[in-house]
Amino acid sequence: MTFLSRISGPSRADAPRPRAGGSPFTRRRSRLMAALAAAAIALGLAVVPATAALAANILPNPGFESGLNGWTCASTARTVTTPVHGGTSALEATPAGSDYARCSQSVKVKPSSSYTLSAWVRGNYVFLGALGTGTTDVSTWGSPGAAWSQLTTSFTTGSATTSVTVYVNGWYGTGAYNADDLVLDGPDGGGTPPTPPATPAGLTVTGKTATSVSLSWSASSGATSYNMYQDGTKVGTPSGTTFTATGLASGTTYRFSVSASNTAGESARSAEVTATPSSTPVPPPVPGGLAVTGTSATSVSLSWSASSGATSYNVYQDGTKVGTPSGTTFTATGLTSGTTYRFSVSASNANGESARSAEVTATPGNQPPTSLPKRVLVGYLHASFANGSGYIRMSDVPDAWDVIDLAFGEPTSVTSGDIRFTRCPVAECPNVESEADFIAGIRAKQTAGKKVLISIGGQNGQVQLTTTAARDKFVSSVGAIIDKYGLDGLDIDFEGHSLSLNSGDTDFKNPTTPVVVNLISALRTLKAKYGSRFVLTMAPETFFVQLGYQFYGGGSSGADPRAGAYLPVIYAMRNDLTLLHVQDYNSGPITGLDNQYHTMGSSDFHIAMTDMLLAGFPVAGNTANVFPALRPDQVAIGLPAAVYAGNGFTSVAEVQKAFDCLAKGANCGPYRPRGVYPALRGLMTWSINWDKYNASEFSTNHRRYLNALP
């Protein structure tokens, strides 16, 4: 989940994603390469030599003779004078933790043109590929070891494609790799093109007078200014996301649209809105997004989106006003368990009250003890570090998030079991709030029906409970964190080498490996201590769960001992587990129940990976040893919030296509799930910070989508 948790800045592209496409021969070859890549995770393969590249080359600094100039690389990358394939320098990069140690650069190309990409490489596993081709992104890989070997792939650019990103990287946990003499052979596009910003969305009229109209819109990523058009004529260039058109005629209807600009140019204009200046006072618009965020035996918690210009809100219960909160949350109390209530909300200001929103219904007492809503958004909050995406105060976490995971609690040493949670220091997070304000922020979120958990592990927090002493220290230290901050529960985000299986540990239902057995015991103790309202979630990588369909680390000959190592923990805690949100990113190709390899970044990958959890699967292919299905309400899909938050970013449309397929049986692609799962719980993302950095694209779109589901 957190392969990129400590890497600053938006410089990461997607992980290697060989995809099927083109002719039947090309599709067969792509499937074969994906199969080989997944098998290599567990077994290791020899390199498949590629054909020689052609002579032309449009890549700047292709042999790293000018250092890393022109390349965007991981922090471990450097140039070396030996070994080299040609010239005097070559690239050397070492995957750190779960980082692939990628180097990439954007190159200007010509549309509808053919290109061949090649590189000379050394190392255990090396990947070469191209992203943003406009057709089918390509990648290839090899494991040449100490000998230089050439990788080659090719692609054709789309009709509107003017730049592509080429990359080379290793695979986590496999040591340093070298690359030299990269070649991109094809028509020269003439350099790296700048990119205009996206078209602004959400243009809305926020107020009117007899001679003016006020407007606002959502920020467009990369924009440095905006252009406001009135009846097709530019009337302003605001730097922010609001504008007031003045000097208008009362009673005349005007058309408005907005575009975004930067040094690369201007975006297309937004859809138009109309407004008629009037001296008649205008109340605020109807609030949107009304949702039930939690229930108890006698209460219902609600939240909604802010209404521009509102100074207060009116909450109606079964048609009767029961509250006038100034914010966008409210808890109705004194209700009867088992009775269904109807709620709506309106917005008010000095000009009057808006119409009421669409109603939602809720039944106190019908939620499970953890009181999560039917559909949840889970997000990780960078509470102990900044990571280039900016620090967010607890009180400023948007209401869209139902579960907030504090990242991270980490051990004093790998095997100590002593977990500490240290909040981000002022030097790294200048806007960090005081401890008292942080705790007050947690209480406010909990009052609004949110759950706040401590997440243990992450990329850097390797936790190995090798002894019962470490187990007991884990229980006491985690309990101390929960008690200090009054948290709702615990998220287990063990990565890297935290969990692995000893040789001969072949039965996930009866594990014998100490780090697994002690973790299960610790979780059971914590659950028993805090009772039925204790929220327990897990965020394993596909390597530790779905890869178990092919290989199980304790019994598969030659397999990585970590393969499938989360399965015994999930199985043991299945009756106490609130949510499992496997990280469907930072993943190699994984075999689905259709026995085909699926690669991250598409709806098909999420459908196949989630279906395995909801249908169950034989471990290591043994039909007599089946990992049983989880309840759909225990499962959420794990995703990166933006392209720079993790490898395998999936667009909003593709994510919702996957959810449609799983929850409704609609919009399915090549993979057909074994069932339809209407109770599928929701979505998880790394992270709340990266989502805000990306103009809240993830939470805005997916909150609206989840709220609209039955």
Protein Blocks (a to p, Z undefined) as FASTA:
>chain_A
ZZmmmcgcjfbccddddddehjfklmmmmmmmmmmmmmmmmnopaddddddddfbdcbgh
klopnojghiacdfkbccdfbdcfbhjbdcddddehjaghiadddddddehiacdddddd
edjbdcdddehklpaccdddddebjaccdddddddddfkbcbdcddddddehiapaddeh
iacedddehiacdddddddehiacfbdcfkbccddddddehiabdcddeehiafbdcfbl
cdcdehiaehiacddddddddfkbccdddddddddddfbdcdddddehiacfbdcfkbcc
ddddddehiabdcddeehiafbdcfblcdcdehiaehiacddddddddfkbccddddddd
ddehkacfklpafbdcdddddfkbnnlnopadfklpcfkbmbdcddddddfbfklopacd
ddddfklmmmbccfklmmmmmmmmmmnopacdddeeijmlccddfbfklmmmmmmmmmmm
mmmnopabdcdddehjlpccdehiabfklccbfklmmmmmmmmmmmmmnommlccddddd
fklmmmmmmpcfklpghiafkgoplmmmmmmmmmmmmbdcddfehiacdddfkopacdeh
iaklmmmmmmmmmnopaeehiaklccddddfklpccdddfbfkloghiacfklmmmmmmm
mmnopaiafbccfbdcfklnbdcdddfklmmmnoommmmmmmmmmmmpZZ
